[in-house]
Amino acid sequence: MFKNLKPLRNLILLIGYPLFVIVTIGFFITPYFKGYLKEVLAFSLLTGVFLSVILLINGNKKRNYFSLFTLIILTILAVLKLSFYVNYGVKISASALYVIFETNSTEASEFLTQYLNIKVLGIVLIALVPFFYLLYNKYFKDSSFFKNLEFNNKYLNSISFKVLYVIFIFGAIVVIHFKLREENLLINSYYAYIDYSVTKANLKKNLAQPHSHYIKDVSSNKEQQTYIVIIGESTSSWHMQLYGYERETNPLLSKLKDEMVLFNKVISPNVHTIVSLDKILTQSSFKDPFKIENTSIVQLANEAGFSTYWISNQRPVGLHESIPTLIGSAANNTYFLNTNNGQDIIYDDVIFPTLKRVLNSQQEKKMIFIHLIGTHGAYNNRYPKTFDYFKDDSINGKTLSKYKVQKVNEYDNAIRYNDSIVYSVIQNVKAKNENSFVLYFSDHGDEVYDTMDLEGHNEYHGTKPMYEIPFVLWTSKTYKNTNTHFENFKNYTERKYILEDFIHSFSDLSEIQYKGYDSTKSIFNEAFIERPRLIRKGKDYDKK
């Protein structure tokens, strides 16, 4: 019975190597190894399932091919799991998978830039050791390792043992599915993608249409109105002069400070563009992220009789149509001005020829949405050379490497350029001397070595610079004169507000009434009530 077991030993060593990597490297990189034991157990069961399937296969050639396939799959899974722990200190969650499914090339390239580092490359090299060994055997020893996987042991190939393999496979899959689903990347990815696909189909069916079945009794003023909502990208209030930053990153908007209202305690609901704008621009929320009977602010403006315009400097289609693209496509007029990848040189001044044409159009009621590339990484590709203003060799009060100082300089230069864009939009609207407002906010911010050793954004660290964003309102004299409640706005600047309730503030500001509007969720309304600002995993932002 115990003769000719060398092939089994070789197979276990080969297929079990990714598990060995999971256990040994995980011991050093996971913050809580006791909790990590579930990951080890799930991976052990998955390895056992693959091993049992291999033992069920008749024919050495088929067994060899499937063994190699198994090794590839398990190695990929091990690298993904460990690299996620290296970068974020946690396992891959369904929310992370949702962002991956929905991501466009801009998000993907930025993610890979931040994700791949020397530690991850080290894990990859360690995980590839079996492949190096197999290649060595094939090309330098003139023999194949797989020849030693040929099973001649009659007991291992017997019907009784094969029944045991099947029982183990069934039992392991049941345990993984019901007890360790979140630790199994294959199953977790499958169900996350199913949920994502259903949600995306509902969004496309509802939010991409000009009119919504889920909004009733809409009314608004019929007089001339020109309203603009500017959606920024990756811009944190922590690096804005308007919000007390020590550098002059807002020299132009600072000139208009007396004409604007700055809200100081506004946060984004998420730190990734896709999931953030899904909540900001629609009725989705943390408690109801997959809202079926949903409506966007674009559809609301359509129903209120506005001629709507969506001017975007973000690429409309990546691996999938993104949620902002679907929402924007509901506008009466859409202009997608950018066809480049996110790492390419992209400047936001391309919006102005289109914006000027729209402002000069004859429609009485105009609602214009502008989606900027903003300060999205790579920061140095977001501003022309004329805005290469900050060139310091060190940052006051911070001990940073030369590389990190350069990144802070580039981010601040990008914000200074963004300042000129928002200022120019206001100046263009101001020149029309009409009943108008310009509201500017960002989808989320970036951490640029402010509170931790990190550049960019991810929900696993979720630092304050990632959540805390500018929320700036400029209004014309006509708007101030015709909206008597405007005078109260400056009393509301310290309200704690999360932008998942933005549709109610948008309605208030635009004087749109509809069934479902809640004045207690509008930052511009005297009836506003502060609520717990729930972010990832239901944490109260003000208590974290």
C-alpha positions as CSV (number, residue, x, y, z in Angstrom):
1,M,0.0,0.0,0.0
2,F,2.8,2.4,0.8
3,K,5.0,1.6,-2.1
4,N,5.5,3.9,-5.1
5,L,4.4,7.0,-3.1
6,K,7.1,9.2,-4.5
7,P,4.8,10.7,-7.2
8,L,2.3,11.6,-4.4
9,R,5.0,13.3,-2.4
10,N,6.1,15.3,-5.4
11,L,2.5,16.3,-6.2
12,I,1.9,17.4,-2.7
13,L,5.2,19.4,-2.6
14,L,4.3,21.0,-6.0
15,I,0.6,21.8,-5.4
16,G,1.2,22.6,-1.7
17,Y,3.9,25.2,-2.3
18,P,1.4,28.2,-2.7
19,L,-0.1,27.2,0.7
20,F,3.4,27.1,2.2
21,V,3.9,30.7,0.9
22,I,0.6,31.8,2.3
23,V,1.4,30.4,5.7
24,T,5.1,31.5,6.0
25,I,4.9,35.0,4.4
26,G,1.5,35.6,6.0
27,F,3.0,35.0,9.4
28,F,5.3,38.0,9.0
29,I,3.0,40.5,7.2
30,T,-0.5,40.0,8.7
31,P,-1.3,42.3,11.7
32,Y,-3.5,39.7,13.3
33,F,-2.3,36.1,12.6
34,K,-5.1,34.5,14.6
35,G,-7.7,36.0,12.3
36,Y,-5.5,35.1,9.3
37,L,-5.9,31.4,10.3
38,K,-9.3,31.5,8.5
39,E,-7.5,32.5,5.3
40,V,-5.0,29.6,5.8
41,L,-7.9,27.1,6.4
42,A,-9.8,28.3,3.4
43,F,-6.7,28.1,1.2
44,S,-5.8,24.6,2.6
45,L,-9.3,23.3,1.7
46,L,-9.1,24.8,-1.8
47,T,-5.7,23.2,-2.3
48,G,-7.1,19.9,-1.1
49,V,-10.0,20.2,-3.6
50,F,-7.6,20.7,-6.5
51,L,-5.3,17.9,-5.2
52,S,-8.3,15.5,-5.0
53,V,-9.4,16.4,-8.5
54,I,-5.9,15.7,-9.8
55,L,-5.9,12.2,-8.1
56,L,-9.3,11.5,-9.8
57,I,-7.9,12.1,-13.3
58,N,-7.0,9.0,-15.3
59,G,-4.1,9.3,-17.6
60,N,-0.7,10.8,-16.8
61,K,-0.7,13.4,-19.5
62,K,-4.0,14.8,-18.4
63,R,-2.9,14.7,-14.8
64,N,0.3,16.6,-15.6
65,Y,-1.5,19.4,-17.5
66,F,-4.1,19.8,-14.8
67,S,-1.4,19.9,-12.1
68,L,0.4,22.7,-14.0
69,F,-3.0,24.5,-14.3
70,T,-3.7,24.1,-10.6
71,L,-0.2,25.4,-9.7
72,I,-0.8,28.5,-11.8
73,I,-4.2,29.2,-10.3
74,L,-3.1,28.7,-6.7
75,T,0.0,30.8,-7.2
76,I,-2.1,33.7,-8.6
77,L,-4.5,33.5,-5.7
78,A,-1.6,33.4,-3.2
79,V,0.1,36.4,-4.7
80,L,-3.2,38.4,-4.8
81,K,-4.0,37.6,-1.2
82,L,-0.6,38.3,0.2
83,S,0.0,41.5,-1.9
84,F,-3.3,42.9,-0.7
85,Y,-2.3,42.2,2.9
86,V,1.1,43.9,2.2
87,N,-0.5,47.0,0.8
88,Y,-3.7,47.3,2.9
89,G,-3.4,45.0,5.9
90,V,-6.7,43.3,5.2
91,K,-8.2,40.6,3.0
92,I,-9.8,41.4,-0.4
93,S,-13.4,42.4,0.2
94,A,-16.5,42.4,-2.0
95,S,-16.3,46.2,-2.1
96,A,-12.7,46.1,-3.4
97,L,-13.9,43.6,-6.1
98,Y,-16.7,46.0,-7.0
99,V,-14.2,48.8,-7.6
100,I,-12.0,46.4,-9.7
101,F,-15.0,45.3,-11.9
102,E,-16.2,48.9,-12.4
103,T,-12.7,50.4,-12.9
104,N,-11.7,52.1,-16.1
105,S,-8.2,52.4,-17.5
106,T,-7.5,55.6,-15.5
107,E,-8.4,53.9,-12.2
108,A,-6.6,50.7,-13.2
109,S,-3.3,52.4,-14.1
110,E,-3.3,54.4,-11.0
111,F,-4.1,51.4,-8.9
112,L,-1.3,49.3,-10.4
113,T,1.2,52.2,-9.9
114,Q,0.4,52.2,-6.2
115,Y,-0.1,48.5,-5.9
116,L,3.2,47.2,-7.4
117,N,6.1,47.8,-5.1
118,I,9.3,46.0,-4.0
119,K,7.5,43.9,-1.4
120,V,4.9,42.7,-3.8
121,L,7.6,41.9,-6.4
122,G,9.4,39.9,-3.7
123,I,6.3,37.8,-3.0
124,V,5.9,37.2,-6.8
125,L,9.5,35.9,-7.0
126,I,9.1,33.6,-4.0
127,A,5.8,32.3,-5.4
128,L,7.4,31.5,-8.8
129,V,10.1,29.2,-7.3
130,P,8.3,26.0,-8.4
131,F,8.1,27.3,-12.0
132,F,11.8,28.1,-12.0
133,Y,12.4,24.6,-10.7
134,L,10.3,23.0,-13.4
135,L,12.1,25.0,-16.1
136,Y,15.4,24.0,-14.7
137,N,14.4,20.3,-14.8
138,K,13.2,20.6,-18.3
139,Y,16.0,22.5,-19.9
140,F,19.1,21.7,-17.8
141,K,18.6,18.2,-16.5
142,D,17.0,16.7,-19.6
143,S,14.2,15.3,-17.6
144,S,10.7,16.3,-16.7
145,F,9.6,16.7,-13.1
146,F,6.2,15.6,-14.3
147,K,7.5,12.1,-15.1
148,N,7.7,11.6,-11.4
149,L,4.0,12.3,-11.1
150,E,3.0,9.1,-12.9
151,F,1.0,7.1,-10.4
152,N,1.4,3.4,-10.4
153,N,0.1,2.8,-6.8
154,K,-3.0,0.6,-7.2
155,Y,-4.4,1.8,-3.9
156,L,-4.3,5.5,-4.8
157,N,-6.0,4.7,-8.1
158,S,-8.6,2.3,-6.6
159,I,-12.3,3.0,-6.6
160,S,-12.4,3.2,-2.8
161,F,-9.8,6.0,-2.7
162,K,-11.6,7.8,-5.5
163,V,-14.8,7.7,-3.5
164,L,-12.9,9.3,-0.6
165,Y,-11.6,12.0,-3.0
166,V,-15.1,12.8,-4.1
167,I,-16.4,12.9,-0.5
168,F,-13.6,15.3,0.5
169,I,-14.2,17.6,-2.5
170,F,-17.9,17.8,-1.7
171,G,-17.4,18.4,2.0
172,A,-14.6,21.0,1.5
173,I,-16.8,23.0,-1.0
174,V,-19.7,23.0,1.4
175,V,-17.4,24.3,4.2
176,I,-15.9,26.9,2.0
177,H,-19.2,28.1,0.6
178,F,-21.0,28.4,3.9
179,K,-18.2,29.2,6.4
180,L,-15.3,30.6,4.5
181,R,-16.8,32.3,1.5
182,E,-15.2,35.6,2.1
183,E,-11.8,34.0,2.5
184,N,-12.1,32.2,-0.9
185,L,-11.2,34.6,-3.6
186,L,-12.7,32.5,-6.4
187,I,-16.2,32.2,-4.8
188,N,-16.1,35.7,-3.4
189,S,-15.3,37.1,-6.9
190,Y,-18.0,35.1,-8.5
191,Y,-20.8,36.2,-6.2
192,A,-19.5,39.8,-6.2
193,Y,-19.5,39.9,-10.0
194,I,-23.1,38.5,-10.0
195,D,-24.2,41.3,-7.7
196,Y,-22.3,43.8,-9.6
197,S,-23.8,42.7,-13.0
198,V,-27.4,42.9,-11.6
199,T,-26.7,46.3,-10.1
200,K,-25.1,47.6,-13.3
201,A,-28.0,46.3,-15.4
202,N,-30.5,48.2,-13.2
203,L,-28.4,51.3,-13.3
204,K,-28.2,51.2,-17.1
205,K,-31.9,50.5,-17.4
206,N,-32.9,53.4,-15.1
207,L,-30.2,56.0,-14.6
208,A,-29.0,56.2,-18.2
209,Q,-32.5,57.3,-19.4
210,P,-33.4,61.0,-19.6
211,H,-36.5,60.6,-17.5
212,S,-37.1,58.6,-14.3
213,H,-40.1,56.6,-13.4
214,Y,-39.2,57.0,-9.7
215,I,-39.5,60.8,-9.3
216,K,-42.9,62.4,-9.0
217,D,-44.5,65.9,-8.6
218,V,-41.5,67.9,-9.9
219,S,-41.7,71.7,-10.1
220,S,-39.3,74.6,-10.3
221,N,-39.2,78.3,-11.3
222,K,-39.7,79.1,-15.0
223,E,-37.5,82.2,-15.0
224,Q,-34.0,82.3,-16.6
225,Q,-31.4,80.2,-14.7
226,T,-27.9,79.1,-15.4
227,Y,-26.6,76.7,-12.9
228,I,-23.3,74.8,-12.9
229,V,-22.1,71.9,-10.8
230,I,-18.4,71.2,-11.1
231,I,-17.3,67.7,-10.0
232,G,-13.6,67.6,-9.2
233,E,-11.3,64.6,-8.9
234,S,-9.0,63.5,-6.1
235,T,-8.8,67.0,-4.6
236,S,-8.4,67.1,-0.9
237,S,-9.3,70.2,1.1
238,W,-6.1,69.5,3.1
239,H,-4.1,70.9,0.3
240,M,-6.2,74.0,-0.5
241,Q,-5.2,77.5,0.6
242,L,-9.0,78.3,0.9
243,Y,-9.1,75.7,3.8
244,G,-6.0,76.9,5.6
245,Y,-3.2,75.1,3.8
246,E,0.0,77.0,4.2
247,R,0.9,77.0,0.5
248,E,-0.7,79.4,-2.0
249,T,-2.6,76.7,-4.0
250,N,-5.7,78.9,-4.5
251,P,-4.4,82.3,-5.4
252,L,-7.3,83.1,-7.8
253,L,-10.2,81.7,-5.9
254,S,-8.9,83.5,-2.8
255,K,-9.7,86.7,-4.6
256,L,-13.3,85.7,-4.8
257,K,-13.5,84.5,-1.2
258,D,-16.0,87.3,-0.3
259,E,-18.3,86.2,-3.1
260,M,-18.2,82.5,-2.1
261,V,-19.5,80.3,0.7
262,L,-17.0,77.7,1.9
263,F,-18.4,74.7,3.7
264,N,-15.7,73.4,6.0
265,K,-16.9,70.0,7.2
266,V,-18.1,68.2,4.1
267,I,-16.8,64.6,3.4
268,S,-17.2,62.2,0.5
269,P,-19.1,58.9,1.2
270,N,-16.2,56.9,-0.3
271,V,-12.6,57.4,-1.5
272,H,-13.0,55.8,-4.9
273,T,-14.6,57.6,-7.8
274,I,-17.1,55.0,-8.9
275,V,-18.7,54.2,-5.6
276,S,-18.5,57.8,-4.4
277,L,-20.2,59.4,-7.4
278,D,-22.8,56.6,-7.4
279,K,-24.0,57.9,-4.0
280,I,-23.3,61.6,-4.6
281,L,-25.2,61.9,-7.9
282,T,-28.1,59.6,-7.1
283,Q,-30.3,58.6,-4.2
284,S,-28.1,55.6,-3.3
285,S,-26.6,55.7,0.2
286,F,-24.5,53.6,2.6
287,K,-27.7,51.9,4.0
288,D,-29.1,51.4,0.5
289,P,-26.1,51.1,-1.9
290,F,-28.0,49.1,-4.6
291,K,-31.2,51.2,-4.7
292,I,-33.4,49.9,-7.5
293,E,-35.9,52.8,-7.6
294,N,-33.2,55.3,-8.1
295,T,-32.9,58.8,-9.6
296,S,-30.0,61.0,-10.5
297,I,-29.6,64.7,-10.2
298,V,-29.4,64.8,-14.0
299,Q,-32.8,63.2,-14.3
300,L,-34.2,65.5,-11.7
301,A,-33.0,68.6,-13.6
302,N,-34.5,67.1,-16.8
303,E,-37.9,66.6,-15.1
304,A,-37.7,70.2,-13.7
305,G,-37.5,71.6,-17.2
306,F,-33.8,72.4,-17.5
307,S,-31.8,71.9,-20.6
308,T,-29.1,69.7,-19.2
309,Y,-25.5,69.4,-20.3
310,W,-22.8,66.9,-19.2
311,I,-19.3,68.1,-20.1
312,S,-16.7,65.5,-19.1
313,N,-12.9,65.5,-19.3
314,Q,-12.8,61.9,-18.1
315,R,-12.6,59.0,-20.5
316,P,-16.2,57.7,-20.9
317,V,-15.5,54.0,-21.4
318,G,-12.8,51.8,-19.9
319,L,-13.2,48.1,-19.3
320,H,-16.9,48.8,-18.8
321,E,-19.2,51.9,-19.1
322,S,-18.6,53.6,-15.7
323,I,-21.4,54.7,-13.5
324,P,-20.6,58.4,-14.0
325,T,-20.8,57.8,-17.7
326,L,-24.3,56.2,-17.4
327,I,-25.5,59.1,-15.1
328,G,-24.1,61.7,-17.5
329,S,-25.6,60.1,-20.6
330,A,-29.1,61.0,-19.2
331,A,-28.4,64.7,-20.0
332,N,-30.0,66.3,-23.0
333,N,-26.5,67.1,-24.3
334,T,-23.3,65.2,-23.6
335,Y,-19.7,66.1,-24.4
336,F,-17.0,63.6,-23.6
337,L,-13.8,65.5,-24.4
338,N,-11.2,63.0,-23.3
339,T,-10.2,59.8,-25.0
340,N,-6.8,59.3,-23.4
341,N,-5.7,57.0,-20.6
342,G,-5.4,58.4,-17.1
343,Q,-1.6,58.4,-17.1
344,D,-1.5,60.5,-20.2
345,I,-1.1,64.3,-20.2
346,I,-4.6,65.7,-19.7
347,Y,-5.5,69.3,-18.9
348,D,-8.9,70.6,-17.9
349,D,-8.8,73.8,-20.0
350,V,-10.2,71.7,-22.9
351,I,-13.7,72.3,-21.4
352,F,-13.8,76.0,-22.1
353,P,-14.7,76.1,-25.8
354,T,-17.7,73.8,-25.1
355,L,-18.6,75.6,-22.0
356,K,-18.7,79.0,-23.8
357,R,-20.9,77.6,-26.5
358,V,-23.3,76.2,-24.0
359,L,-23.4,79.5,-22.0
360,N,-24.2,81.4,-25.2
361,S,-27.0,79.1,-26.2
362,Q,-30.5,80.5,-26.1
363,Q,-32.1,78.1,-23.6
364,E,-33.6,80.0,-20.7
365,K,-33.0,77.3,-18.1
366,K,-29.6,75.6,-18.2
367,M,-28.1,73.0,-15.8
368,I,-24.5,72.3,-16.7
369,F,-22.5,69.5,-15.1
370,I,-18.7,69.6,-15.5
371,H,-16.7,66.5,-14.7
372,L,-13.0,67.4,-14.4
373,I,-9.9,65.1,-14.5
374,G,-8.8,67.5,-11.6
375,T,-5.8,66.3,-9.6
376,H,-6.0,62.7,-10.5
377,G,-2.7,60.9,-10.5
378,A,-0.2,61.1,-12.2
379,Y,-0.2,64.6,-10.7
380,N,2.5,66.0,-13.0
381,N,0.4,65.3,-16.0
382,R,-2.5,67.5,-14.8
383,Y,-0.9,70.9,-15.3
384,P,1.2,72.6,-18.0
385,K,4.8,73.8,-17.3
386,T,3.6,77.3,-16.6
387,F,2.0,76.0,-13.4
388,D,5.2,74.2,-12.2
389,Y,5.2,76.6,-9.3
390,F,6.2,74.6,-6.2
391,K,9.8,73.3,-6.5
392,D,10.8,73.1,-2.8
393,D,13.5,70.6,-1.8
394,S,11.8,70.0,1.5
395,I,8.3,70.5,3.1
396,N,8.1,72.6,6.3
397,G,7.4,70.4,9.3
398,K,7.7,67.1,7.4
399,T,10.6,64.7,7.1
400,L,10.2,63.3,3.6
401,S,12.4,61.8,1.0
402,K,13.3,63.6,-2.2
403,Y,10.8,61.5,-4.1
404,K,7.9,62.3,-1.7
405,V,8.7,66.0,-1.6
406,Q,8.5,65.9,-5.4
407,K,5.0,64.2,-5.3
408,V,3.7,66.8,-2.8
409,N,5.0,69.6,-5.1
410,E,3.3,68.0,-8.1
411,Y,0.0,67.5,-6.2
412,D,0.0,71.1,-5.0
413,N,0.9,72.3,-8.5
414,A,-2.1,70.3,-9.8
415,I,-4.4,71.9,-7.2
416,R,-3.0,75.4,-8.2
417,Y,-3.9,74.6,-11.8
418,N,-7.3,73.3,-10.8
419,D,-7.8,76.6,-8.9
420,S,-7.4,78.4,-12.2
421,I,-10.0,76.1,-13.9
422,V,-12.7,76.6,-11.3
423,Y,-11.9,80.4,-11.2
424,S,-12.2,80.6,-15.0
425,V,-15.6,78.8,-15.0
426,I,-16.9,81.3,-12.4
427,Q,-15.6,84.2,-14.4
428,N,-17.3,82.9,-17.6
429,V,-20.6,82.6,-15.8
430,K,-20.1,85.9,-14.0
431,A,-19.7,87.7,-17.3
432,K,-23.2,86.6,-18.3
433,N,-24.7,88.6,-15.4
434,E,-27.6,86.2,-15.0
435,N,-29.4,84.3,-12.2
436,S,-26.7,81.7,-11.7
437,F,-24.5,79.7,-9.3
438,V,-21.4,77.6,-9.6
439,L,-21.0,74.8,-7.0
440,Y,-17.7,72.9,-6.8
441,F,-16.8,69.8,-4.9
442,S,-14.5,66.8,-5.4
443,D,-15.5,63.1,-5.6
444,H,-12.8,62.4,-2.9
445,G,-9.4,63.5,-1.9
446,D,-5.9,62.0,-1.9
447,E,-3.5,61.2,0.9
448,V,-0.1,62.8,0.0
449,Y,2.0,62.0,3.0
450,D,-0.2,64.1,5.2
451,T,-1.1,61.6,8.0
452,M,0.7,58.5,6.8
453,D,3.4,57.2,4.4
454,L,1.0,56.9,1.4
455,E,0.3,58.6,-1.9
456,G,-3.2,58.2,-3.4
457,H,-6.4,56.8,-2.0
458,N,-7.9,53.5,-0.9
459,E,-10.7,52.7,1.5
460,Y,-8.6,50.3,3.6
461,H,-6.6,53.2,5.0
462,G,-9.3,55.8,4.6
463,T,-7.5,58.7,6.0
464,K,-9.0,62.1,6.6
465,P,-7.4,63.8,3.5
466,M,-9.1,61.1,1.4
467,Y,-12.5,61.9,2.8
468,E,-12.4,65.7,3.5
469,I,-13.1,67.6,0.3
470,P,-13.8,71.2,-0.9
471,F,-17.4,72.2,-1.1
472,V,-17.5,75.8,-2.5
473,L,-20.5,77.8,-3.7
474,W,-20.4,81.0,-5.8
475,T,-23.6,82.8,-6.7
476,S,-24.3,85.8,-8.9
477,K,-25.9,89.0,-7.6
478,T,-29.1,88.1,-9.3
479,Y,-29.3,84.8,-7.5
480,K,-28.6,86.4,-4.2
481,N,-31.4,89.0,-4.8
482,T,-34.0,86.5,-5.9
483,N,-33.2,83.8,-3.3
484,T,-33.7,85.5,0.1
485,H,-32.6,82.4,2.0
486,F,-29.1,82.8,0.6
487,E,-28.1,85.2,3.4
488,N,-28.4,82.2,5.8
489,F,-25.9,80.1,3.9
490,K,-22.9,81.6,5.7
491,N,-24.4,80.5,9.0
492,Y,-24.2,76.9,7.8
493,T,-20.5,76.5,6.9
494,E,-19.6,74.4,10.0
495,R,-22.4,71.8,9.4
496,K,-21.1,68.2,9.4
497,Y,-22.3,66.9,6.1
498,I,-21.7,63.7,3.9
499,L,-22.3,64.1,0.2
500,E,-24.5,60.9,-0.1
501,D,-27.4,63.3,0.7
502,F,-26.3,65.7,-2.1
503,I,-29.5,65.3,-4.2
504,H,-31.4,67.1,-1.5
505,S,-28.9,70.0,-1.3
506,F,-28.9,70.1,-5.1
507,S,-32.7,70.4,-5.2
508,D,-32.7,73.2,-2.5
509,L,-30.0,75.2,-4.3
510,S,-31.7,74.8,-7.7
511,E,-35.1,75.5,-6.2
512,I,-36.5,72.2,-7.5
513,Q,-39.3,70.6,-5.5
514,Y,-40.2,66.9,-5.9
515,K,-41.9,64.1,-3.9
516,G,-39.2,62.6,-1.8
517,Y,-37.2,65.8,-1.1
518,D,-36.1,66.0,2.5
519,S,-35.1,69.4,3.8
520,T,-33.4,67.9,6.8
521,K,-30.8,66.4,4.5
522,S,-30.0,69.7,2.7
523,I,-27.0,71.6,3.9
524,F,-28.6,74.8,2.5
525,N,-31.8,74.5,4.5
526,E,-32.5,75.8,8.0
527,A,-34.3,72.5,8.8
528,F,-31.1,70.5,8.3
529,I,-30.4,67.9,10.9
530,E,-26.9,66.5,11.5
531,R,-26.7,62.7,11.2
532,P,-24.0,60.1,11.8
533,R,-21.8,60.2,8.8
534,L,-21.4,56.5,8.0
535,I,-18.5,55.4,5.9
536,R,-16.8,52.0,5.3
537,K,-18.2,49.1,7.4
538,G,-20.7,51.4,9.0
539,K,-18.2,53.4,11.0
540,D,-19.2,56.9,12.2
541,Y,-16.7,59.2,10.6
542,D,-16.8,61.6,13.5
543,K,-16.0,58.8,16.0
544,K,-13.4,56.8,14.1
